[in-house]
Amino acid sequence: MSVIGLKRANCKNCYKCLRVCPVKSITFKDDRAEIMPQECILCGHCLEACPQNAKTLQSDMEKVLKYINSDAKVIVSLAPSFIGSFPLKKPAQIVTALKKLGFDAVAETAEGASMVTDEYCRLLAESGQQTAITTCCPTVNNLIEKYYPELIPYMLPSITPMIAHGRLLKSRFGQTTRTVFIGPCIAKIEEADDVMHSNDIDAVLTFDEVANWLEKEGIDVSSLEESPFEDAEPGINRMYPITDGIIASMNERGALEGRKVMSIDGIDRCIDLFKALKNGELEPCLIEANACKGGCVYGPAVHGNRTKRFQAMLDIKEYVADKGREFPKIDAGIEMHKAFIDKTKTNDIPDEATIRSILASIGKDTPDKEQNCGFCGYPSCRDKAIAVYQKKAKLYMCLPYMSEMTQSLSNVILAETPNIIIAVDNDMVIREMNLAAEKAFKTKRYLGIGRYLYEFIDSSYFELVAQTHENITDKRVEYPQYGIVTQQSITYVPDQNIIIGIFNDVTEEVEQQDKMYQLRVDTVDMAQKVIDNQMRVAQQIANLLGETTAETKVTLTKLKDMIVYNDDEMGN
């Protein structure tokens, strides 16, 4: 399980976390970032860089509240960089604040740092080792164990101040004591869970978490009285959270006489230094290595504005000066040794042909097309291709390629659509026109762009949209000079401050409608003629029928009369 998690709904697939990750331990699945725990060194850069607050951090808050509500004694191991994380007028005000939250006692982790300083001095004196790397920073330790295992022999085999202090507190207050480390470092969360020393620190809280907790409880730290720390004065070991702090502590003990020393802060500089050391480009020296630029006081979980941390460095030095540089000699029989091991994860490296094939699939078929812009998060296109092969990255994570594809697709759509498309600015100057517009208005694109729209067609509807910002839809407009009839939609685009007209050429449709209309008119005329003719025929037939009926009547009457007449004569 990774210490750093993800709110999937918040991740916008911007790759910013990958760009700032010094070891590229982030992959993307379903367009969402995922931390690869085996490769992550917990520098916290992705947490600080994420603009969407999509990254989450494992929290021990529930565990701490459970401890406080139990019968166990709960003691804080407080990192010395606390001075720069809380609005304190006096350093010891933080003790009162933490006790108000329910902790039984507060001790400075600098006491553990004093123990580590003694161990470093002993190791260098007894081994005679000339090249050595301090191991107080768990992120640096992760970096070496996972990426530079060749340098493990140079690592001083000692536990960190946090672990040393946890062991000291449990030896002092009892093994049932619950120890809670509070500091600026997220790598301490993983370190506390390490099976090699998982019983030494029971929980870890960040300065951010504690600051939010205090705010939620309505505790104003700056208004509190001071309360004493539960430890001996750690003196100069309070300098550990700033650059040169470890070297200053060792110098105070006179352990570095005649020895070359170097302080390196910032993970990128550490990486460069370790490469130099690996390549044999560095003279023997003691290296104080800090993953955070400026030291722990610039840790990823330090609360407050980053610009205030410059003052924090001055405050720490002043704190040391006020309390004195003397350091305690702590001999509690604490085991200080720690073995560092090779934790490298083997990843397959593709051959040159495979790399070139992957690059070609995103339009980089020749080296000159490898822009190495770094937008995808990888330092070079080749590194990106290797990551694709290792299934850490996706092909489409390439801005130039996707922009080229989008532009290409846009050009195809613009060129091939049968609709007439014209874009003009507020002055009615043509900014873009497509192939259909060229054909319709009998010009060429390069001749039309830059000229006024009214040089080609009536621009009144475009001007109306430019003035009112109200779109016109399905407006039928005829251009007799070009022999076309159009159905127009004219739209204002505020982001670019342009007006786009999309014309559907309905000339054939109109002509067909006209033909159909004429056909209907002709049909009606023909029908009317037939009707008129039928009426004449009907009248003629009626006339004929009338004459025939009259003649028949006369004839029958005569026949009847004749029969009647004959019957009368016979009767006589």
Secondary structure, DSSP 8 states (H G I E B T S, - for coil): --SEEE-TTT-----HHHHH-TT--EEEETTEEEE-TTT-----HHHHH-TT--EEE---HHHHHHHHTSSS-EEEEE-GGGGGTS--SSTTHHHHHHHHTT-SEEEETHHHHHHHHHHHHHHHHHH--SSEE----HHHHHHHHHH-GGGGGGB--B--HHHHHHHHHHHHH-TT-EEEEEES-SHHHHHHH-TTSTTT--EEEEHHHHHHHHHHTT--GGGS-----SS---GGGGGTTSTTHHHHHHHHTT--TT--EEEEESHHHHHHHHHHHHTT-S-S-EEEEESSTTSGGG-TT--S-GGGHHHHHHHHHHHHHHH-S------S----B--------------HHHHHHHHHTTT--SGGG-----TTSSSSHHHHHHHHHTTSS-TT--HHHHHHHHHHHHHHHHHH-SSEEEEE-TT-BEEEE-HHHHHHTT--HHHHTTSBGGGTS--HHHHHHHHH---EEEEEEEETTTTEEEEEEEEEETTTTEEEEEEEE-HHHHHHHHHHHHHHHHHHHHHHHHHHHHHHHHHHHHHHHHHHHHHHHHHHHHHHHHHHHHHHHHH-
